[in-house]
């Protein structure tokens, strides 16, 4: 991998720009565009989209957060993306989204994470009239509290923007924190 010498090279001049920090993942599973089958967009944000992808070798589904390099540099967000990858790479907790790898192509940085088939806690709450029964609320709140305790006390991470839209439900029904974090 080469290094980016300037924003201009990354966006316009260099036909195969690389960001050196992408190589710092804990899990060396190979994820590249040629090994993934696209099943469509499952979420969109201001600077990224999340796609459901199936790995052609192991037949497992993953959520791929795809960020445009051009936008990352235009808004001077490289440090935030680096931080997100570094933090996700350091976490290991049953109630926090699993991070597997990151890869890049000419135009995008892609973060490979666990796919949570249960969707957002927000949507689950909406289907129940906007609230949960007491036992269900205690269940979710307890898991969120355990995840936050791990992040704050053991990892020195503050999870920003904690809201039902950023809490996912795994296939086993347990919560997974899935967005916005900052190391302090």
C-alpha positions in Angstrom: 0.0 0.0 0.0 1.2 3.4 -0.8 0.7 6.6 1.2 -1.4 9.6 0.4 0.7 12.7 0.0 -2.1 15.1 -0.3 -5.9 15.4 -0.4 -5.7 16.3 -4.1 -3.8 13.1 -4.8 -6.3 11.1 -2.9 -9.4 12.5 -4.6 -8.2 13.4 -8.0 -4.6 12.6 -8.9 -3.7 9.2 -7.6 -5.6 6.4 -9.3 -4.9 3.9 -6.5 -4.7 5.9 -3.3 -4.3 4.0 0.0 -4.7 5.1 3.5 -2.1 3.3 5.6 -4.1 2.9 8.8 -6.5 0.5 7.1 -4.0 -2.3 7.7 -4.4 -2.2 11.5 -7.2 -4.7 12.0 -7.2 -7.5 14.5 -8.9 -10.1 12.3 -7.0 -11.0 9.1 -10.1 -12.5 7.3 -10.0 -11.4 3.7 -12.7 -9.0 2.8 -12.6 -7.3 -0.6 -15.3 -6.3 -3.1 -14.6 -9.3 -5.3 -15.5 -11.7 -2.4 -18.8 -10.0 -1.4 -22.2 -10.2 -2.9 -24.3 -7.0 -2.5 -27.8 -7.5 -1.1 -28.6 -3.7 -1.0 -28.5 -0.7 1.3 -29.8 -1.3 4.8 -28.9 2.1 6.2 -27.7 5.6 5.3 -26.1 8.4 7.1 -24.8 11.8 6.4 -21.4 10.5 5.2 -21.8 6.8 4.7 -24.1 4.0 3.7 -24.4 0.6 5.1 -24.9 -2.4 2.8 -25.8 -5.9 3.5 -23.2 -8.2 1.9 -22.8 -11.9 1.8 -19.3 -13.3 1.8 -18.8 -15.7 -1.2 -16.5 -18.0 0.6 -18.1 -18.5 4.1 -21.7 -17.6 3.1 -22.1 -15.3 6.1 -23.8 -11.9 6.0 -22.0 -8.7 7.1 -22.8 -5.1 7.3 -20.4 -3.0 5.3 -20.2 0.7 6.2 -19.0 2.4 3.0 -17.5 5.9 3.4 -16.5 8.0 0.4 -12.8 9.0 0.7 -13.5 12.3 -1.1 -16.0 13.3 1.6 -13.7 12.1 4.4 -11.1 14.5 3.1 -13.4 17.4 2.1 -14.7 17.7 5.7 -11.4 16.9 7.2 -12.7 13.8 8.9 -9.7 11.5 8.5 -8.8 11.5 12.2 -12.4 10.6 13.1 -12.5 7.6 10.7 -9.0 6.5 11.9 -10.3 6.7 15.5 -13.5 4.8 14.7 -11.5 1.9 13.1 -9.0 1.9 16.0 -11.7 1.8 18.6 -13.9 -0.8 16.9 -10.7 -2.9 16.4 -10.0 -2.8 20.2 -13.5 -3.8 21.4 -14.7 -7.3 22.3 -18.0 -7.4 24.1 -21.3 -9.4 23.5 -23.4 -6.2 23.5 -21.2 -4.2 21.1 -21.3 -4.6 17.3 -18.6 -7.0 16.1 -15.9 -5.5 13.9 -14.1 -7.8 11.5 -12.0 -5.8 9.2 -11.6 -2.7 7.0 -10.6 -2.4 3.4 -10.5 0.2 0.8 -10.7 0.8 -3.0 -10.0 3.9 -5.0 -13.1 5.7 -3.9 -14.2 4.2 -0.6 -13.1 3.0 2.9 -15.2 0.1 4.0 -15.7 -1.2 7.6 -16.9 -4.8 7.9 -19.1 -5.4 10.9 -21.5 -7.9 12.2 -25.0 -7.8 10.6 -27.8 -7.6 13.1 -30.9 -9.1 11.6 -33.2 -7.6 14.3 -32.7 -4.1 13.0 -32.8 -1.0 15.2 -34.2 -0.9 18.7 -36.1 2.2 17.6 -38.1 0.1 15.0 -38.8 -2.6 17.6 -40.1 0.0 20.0 -42.2 1.6 17.2 -43.9 -1.8 16.5 -44.9 -2.0 20.1 -46.7 1.3 20.2 -43.6 3.5 21.0 -42.7 1.7 24.3 -41.7 -1.6 25.8 -43.3 -3.7 28.5 -41.4 -3.2 31.8 -39.6 -6.6 31.7 -38.4 -6.0 28.1 -37.3 -2.4 29.0 -35.3 -3.8 31.9 -33.7 -6.4 29.7 -32.5 -3.9 27.1 -31.5 -1.3 29.7 -29.4 -3.9 31.5 -27.5 -4.9 28.4 -26.9 -1.3 27.4 -25.6 -0.6 30.9 -23.2 -3.5 30.7 -21.9 -2.4 27.3 -21.5 1.2 28.5 -19.7 0.0 31.7 -17.3 -2.0 29.6 -16.6 0.9 27.3 -16.2 3.6 29.9 -14.5 1.6 32.7 -12.4 -0.9 30.8 -11.7 0.7 27.4 -11.8 4.5 28.1 -14.4 5.0 25.4 -17.4 7.3 25.5 -20.2 6.1 23.2 -21.7 9.3 21.7 -25.2 9.7 20.3 -26.7 6.9 22.3 -30.3 6.5 21.1 -32.6 3.7 20.0 -31.7 4.2 16.3 -28.0 3.4 17.1 -28.8 0.3 19.1 -29.2 -2.9 17.0 -30.8 -6.2 17.8 -28.8 -9.3 17.1 -30.3 -12.6 15.8 -30.3 -13.9 19.4 -32.4 -10.9 20.6 -29.6 -9.2 22.5 -28.6 -5.6 21.9 -25.5 -4.4 20.1 -24.3 -0.8 20.3 -23.6 0.1 16.8 -22.6 3.8 16.2 -20.7 6.8 17.4 -17.8 6.4 19.7 -14.9 8.5 21.0 -11.8 7.5 22.9 -10.9 9.8 25.8 
